[in-house]
Amino acid sequence: MNTRQHAAAVALAMAAGSFSGASLADVRIGFLATLSGGGAALGQDMVDGFNLALEERGGKLGGQNIQLLKEDDQMKPDVGVQAVQKFIEKEKVDLVAGVTFSNVMMAVAKPLADADITFVGSNAGPAPLAGKLCSKAFFFASWQNDNQAEVLGKYATDKGYRKVYLMAPNYQSGRDQVVGFKRFYKGTVAGEVYTQLNQPDYSAELAQLQAAGADAVYAFFPGGMGVNFIKQFKQAGLLGRLPLLTASTVDGTQLPALKEMALGTLAGSFWGPDSANPASKAFVAAFEKKYGRIPSQYAAQAYDSALLIDSALKKTGGRVADKVALRNALRAADYASLRGAYRFGPNGFPIQDFHVFEVARDAGGRVSLKQVGTPLKAHQDAYAGECK
Amino acid sequence: MSPELLFIQALNGLQFGVLLFLMAAGLTLVFGIMSFINLAHGSLYMFGAYFAAAAYQATGSFLVSVGAGFCGVFVLGALIDRCGFFVLHRRDHLDQVLATFGVVLFSNEVARMIWGASPIFMELPESMADSISLFGLSYPAYRILIIAVGLVVAVGLYLLIERTRIGMLIRAGASNRSMVAALGVNIGWLNTFIFALGAGLAGLAGAMVGPILSVQPGMGDPILITTLVVIVIGGIGSIRGAFLGALVVGVVDTLGRTVMPFVLRQSLDPETANTVGPALSSLAVYVLMAVILALKPDGLFPVKKR
């Protein structure tokens, strides 16, 4: 009796062992994004983009079965840290990807680095992580935060705008954006206005702007603030009269709420849905078919993150235990990216082209983004030199 | 800063104040007469904007959309009062704050589930999207309409409360509800009417801002805080106080945002002015509230004690 029980227990343990052994062979990826609260639209697009890449490959990346674990950080750094600790300690993930906002990114960077987890970023690219606090285990398939402002600064200089008026919300990212713009803008600053974070009404600032006699405006108003700002800019009769250069103000999550009202606005980005790149065309068509909307750049970044992981797992034959080999494979960025070929700098941020887009109608008559120029080619962020 | 620009900014302040009044009128009515603190007032404003945007998308008519904002939230207000909030009328203020704060979180998630996390589309019809020229600066014509609607509502509320039978009952109910009930008036339904009217005004405010603001989950939260400041400054429970308090807050906030950085730039170097200016201007309204509370704890225009 006793031996039979013992044998049964051993058999059970062996069965359990072989079963968990099979699941351990899968690659486990923790995906952190903001899925509730004011920033949820961005996070949802990221999840949708990443899922699309997985589905197209039958739930595999690099030929490996993928177990995708999703967590919502609610745009709160402490919640993000808890989620990452859960990924590392409880779920034993091999890779972490995603992260929507820079405040969460700054908070989760340390636990990720301490546990020596390989990280593939899909949006947030705060300056410290590109400079002094860079990590050899982090790869950002997106861009460094300053870049979208820098390309507009270069564009304003190229266009010969002499007096540009700068507007941004009064918080770290808003101030960073203004610094980024000024880094490449050679003219004079007609005025610099910092509004309250999540301020709904900009009528007072727009009146001041008109009185300042600027010949162009640079604005950074992410999320709902951008929708407020563009509506009011248009209603004040300024859109079309003053060139409006924006970052994160008329992106794919905001345009559906603005439609024709935003026509003529300029935006800086590394990618747009009108890209002629074959990989990008296929992605846009597949995304529209599945979700019924034009993908935003956030969806593209997350999709691209999945492709990057796919390429690295292919190279290493799916072995994730050899972290050095995995990271070398990621660093090669050897895949058909939606933005075209790029390479990683020493800080894990891409060296890539940045374009300027105009809000215009696409071939189907819908309001979307149309590329009008590429002021910065093979552009590297300003902090790479500080990464030792 | 030129006098013309100052005038435009005062107009902007007036417009913001009028919008705040639409919110504050409902909040102060409900608090003053029913002694009920409703933090979910901002959610009613959000639903007003969503109803208006949905009606606009369906019909393309601005008038219908404003009607949908007011009527839709009036009915919604009546329903939530009858289906739950009436229980809270007799509870203490802390219970009311906790329960209605829960409703705020619930409402934001409901809006997200129905309409999605992204802002939804709402625009002005071509006929109203024009701007007019004031002293060489262009000013959106729609803002003038907001001011006009706010003033009409203010006059209408005054007439309703001071000159009609139902207004008389409302005032009587505020003074002594058991006496009014003893005289055969159904005070429960009277309260529901007041609550629904306040909700409808919040819905109207939401519908009016739909074309100029982003219609998205949580859009009512920032304005609720400013509205609370308005009714504290104006004197809780007083419509007159809400009106004047809203104008004071609107003008102080707008001028604080524009004149203060200008003044600072004259005296400090630009770098410091750019750092200190936005921080100070966002404080202006709260400093005003602190000063007024210190000098007149009941607000500027308290309800006369009867």
Interface residues (C-beta under 8 A of the other chain):
Chain A: S36 G37 G38 A40 A41 Q44 N170 E192 V193 Y194 T195 Q196 N198 Q199 P200 D201 S203 A204 E205 A207 Q208 Q210 A211 G223 G224 M225 G226 V227 N228 K231 Q232 K234 Q235 A236 G237 L238 T253 Q254 P256 A257 L258 K259 E260 M261
Chain B: S2 L5 I8 Q9 N12 G13 Q15 F16 E109 R112 G116 A117 S118 P119 I120 F121 M122 E123 L124 A129 D130 S131 L137 S138 Y139 P140 Y142 R143 V209 P211 I212 L213 S214 V215 Q216 P217 G218 M219 P222 I223 T254 R257 T258 P261 P270 N274 G277 P278 A279 S281 S282
